[in-house]
């Protein structure tokens, strides 16, 4: 696949820093290590605590894994981006990676995935 495409996107599952699962994890950073490929950390601001998600991930990873991270995506920003300023710059200064902000996209009519549509 890599020989015929400009980029290949591989989605992990859950957090890449579940320290109690690292020894048996096969879908997150172990795959990145095997493929020796760059990766992007996606943090969901919609859940709250986006600074802790990003800085905490950085703190839990060995330097070799963090070195192959090429950037941070802050996903699902609701409202105007100006209200998140100077957040991206603060994160860049804390973790040393570029930050990209993706707004929450309404009305895409995509199917729910992995039980996200289950009512509680």
Phi, psi and omega in degrees: 000316181297335180283341183249358183233152177288327180212149175237127180257126179241122181266130175280189180225115180075212184269145176277359182234040171281091189302326180288345181252354187306321185295334182241009178290135178235355188248353182249247185294330175303321178293320177300318180296316181298316183278349184051049184245155174290158179218161181237133175272125177251122180247133184266102181292339181296336179274349183086162177068033185296326177296315179294322178302314186283308182294323177295320177298314179302317183293331184272346184268145171293151182307324181296322177289318181294327180301325182276355174285127184259355179170173182239135172248122172266111189259148172068041176287121178266146179084196184276136182300333182298337180281349176268349178290146358270034184310307181302318179295320179299316180295315178304317180293326182286323188243351175074026179230151176292148182241133177239136182250130179247123179289157174293128182257115183274157170054044176274345179055042177270149178292150176294154182231143173053039175081008180296337181271002181287128179282145180261000000 
